[in-house]
Amino acid sequence: MFENFKQRAELSGNTEVKRFETTPSALQFIEDLLVQEDIKEEAGSYALWAQSPILSSFDADSMASRHPGLYFKVDRELAKNARIGITQLEWGLAETGSMAQDSTNIEQRLASALSWIHVAILPTTKIIADIPALMGKMHPKNNKYITLITGASKTADIERVLAIGVHGPERLIIVCVDDLQS
Amino acid sequence: MTQDMTKVVQKALKNQNLAGILDRWDYPTARAKAYEGVDFQALRNKIADIKGGAADHLMDLAQTFKKNAEANGVKVFIAKSADEAKQYIANLCKEKSVKKIVKSKSMATEEIHLNHFLEQQGIDSDETDLGEWICQLAHQTPSHMVMPALHLTKEEVSDLFAQEVKRPLDNDIQKLVKVARNEIREKFFAADLGISGANMAIAETGTIVICTNEGNARLVTTLPKVHVALVGLEKLIPNYEDAAPILAALPRSATSQLLTSYTSFISAPTPDENGSIKELHVVLMDNNRTAMAADPKFKEALQCIRCASCLNVCPVYRLVTGHVFGDIYTGGIGTILTAWFNELKSAEDIQALCIGCDKCKDVCPGKIDIPALILELRHRTTQKEGLSFIYKSALQVINNRKVFHSMLRAASFVQKPFVKDGFIRHLPMFLSNLSEYRSLPSIAPVAFRDIFKTIKQPKCSEKAVFFAGCAIDFVYPKTGQAIVTILNKAGIEVVFPQDQSCCGIPHWGSGSFDMAADAAERNIKPLLECNPDYVVVSCASCTTALKKEWAEVLHAEKRDDLINDANKVAEKTYMFTELVSKLIKEKRLTPKQGVQISELTYHDSCHAKRHVGISQEPRDALSAAGYHITEMKECDTCCGMGGSYTVKQPDISMQMLKRKLENIEATGAQFVSAECPGCLIQLGGGLDKAGSKIKAVHPAELMLDKFE
């Protein structure tokens, strides 16, 4: 399931799939990315981490103190000036390499729709087959705003030439974590 | 076609940007890859069931949607007309003191010219979909339903953007996209209200589903305090699960993707980051959709999921774009929707552009018979307004066998000064454009019907009635002779009823179903008189008439007493190569051994391939008879003849022919064959005019001396 998911996701446009056995190793990867992308206390260089189950597994304050410009709160002004947005997703779909987000909380949308890089954390165990399978797991009755995310923001509106990063992220990094529970 | 339309077509043909872009995309290949491992027929059956079922209960579904969405806190308004929808949005803007609006892509808002209306109210409404924004800056309507600015080059887009940002820009597409991102980003944050469309509206849950690749709909529905979705009633589906098959087909058919980047299911107003609840309004718009649903024929068009695959495969659309072929909604399906949403009148000129090649019908994920519905539009226009005097007179003449046949005989004398090697290469004065790109065939000095009388027929245990059709009878009698010779070799006696005449396809194609039924009526009895084992036809169009259309048109014209006989004809009818292929398999025809192999490429006529499903049989027969077939690119794309289409739309027809000839030449074959005299007139004439060495020859003539 994971291999199919990874293959399809990486074909969906500027998308990388990383897999980690443990949460700490995934967190280390994310911290390295913050450094690599030069996250700092400056408009355009923020990193925003929206409310996620993974936050309960580490000390967010101490991470924020190590990386000025990293925020664990999301509002529209910060999001407008964010380089990286980090969210945790509900489900992965192997058939299309997509992920399902419960977007009811606006933080999830602001962090994943406005930044240049979207880091999507996904428990590896939550990769399922396809949309019909997802429909058994997420339902509009319980989830008032669901988004399926497949690859980065893209267009082919000029001469049918693919261009990435139109209104949303131009890079999608999927961080699959084996030991993460939702 | 009006004079104005002729000029519009000629102008459009001069700009082939869109055709070039579609060619580079190579949609058929990309689409096939996206559908790998998917049973397309099963999928589209499912979609047709869901959407067709929904069309039966549009208003019920609208009420269910309203009830369930309102229970979630959504405000739902059912608008009967475009005016009601516009007024609702205007009132809301007034109430909320809206000055600025951002929009994501919505054909329904285009349909009611919402931007223009809002502008009149002093409200700025900015498109945020890249293609729509480009069209807005250019003050143009979309040329394509999915990719609205496909007709513009990057240079043109760069100029438009430079004007908008007031600084010079280069033509790099990636950079241009970033310019748009910066400009539009500010608009998202400044807007008081966001307007979107929806790809689906789920009644069971009160959910709207929106697909975008750019991510603009997520921002339109998130950043402004109020969100309004304008949704046509045809977007309603009963249940949550019904969305799955549509999501499986829409991105694959529209953009050859497995899924669009962002697919949102919105069922309720959601809180802002400061805790206040946003407002969500859904306007369900009728604007003649319930009337369409009540029409037994046109109800089918509500199965459309707006993927625009009918545009991408259309040989006419690619040449003239949606600015000519369509109105707000473009291409084949656009012609139909325009007729209903913007009245029949505006669709009149547009419907004449469909050549009826049926390519779109094969790929439609909603399983809509688009060409048949366009023909139905033509039929209704004809009933209401009648055909032009000249055209009607011509069809009447064709339907009077004696007059028509005497005219053809007379023509074979009159044409003499213009004929050389069986072709007419130049016609004088006002007729000259008919022979500009294509030589015309001459009328044969002696018609097949007269030659046949001189061919002695053996007495055999099996009899075939030969229906020649006008072209073999009067233009290509040698083809008829070859057919008789080969059937005789297989031990089949050929009967030629002298009372046969035109099959009625020209009348049918012009929407004159009554005259088409007359043609069926005139022919059926003579064909069945000798109680034949086979009815053999060697013209793809006539085959369609005999196998399919006669029974249908007799039914449509309420002449049901003849339908049994029409069905009898249909059962016995074989296309010539279809029968030859069968006779070879039954070892009743034995190909000669040791014949020199000749190089051939085969053109599938639209009628043969897509109306009666014959494409393998002629290849099998010709291969057995000693021809090596090299397939040309787009072997089943229309050659541009289309019966009278070539006379009514000569400019488009000639462009289609040009492409076909290039594809034929590229094979390096000695012969091109097609079992359709109409196609052979077009191909043969085009090759002759171009001075090509390749000959266009009917399969029967190619196989004449190839059997023991």
Interface residues (C-beta under 8 A of the other chain):
Chain A: R8 S12 G13 V74 D75 R76 K80 E95 T96 G97 S98 S103 T104 N105 I106 E107 R109 L110 A113 L114 I131 P132 M135 H139 P140 K141 N143 K144 Y145 I146 T147 L148 I149 T150 G151 A152 S153 K154 T155 A156 D157 I158 E159 R160 V161 A163 G165 V166 H167 G168 P169
Chain B: I21 L22 R24 W25 N72 T128 D129 L130 G131 I134 M147 P148 A149 L150 L152 T153 K154 V157 I173 Q174 L176 V177 K178 A180 R181 I184 R185 F188 F189 I202 T205 G206 T207 N213 E214 G215 N216 R218 L219 T222 L223 Y240 E241 A243 A244 L247 A248 T255 Q257 L258 L259 T260 S261 Y262 T263 S264 F265 I266 S267 A268 T270 P271 D272 E273
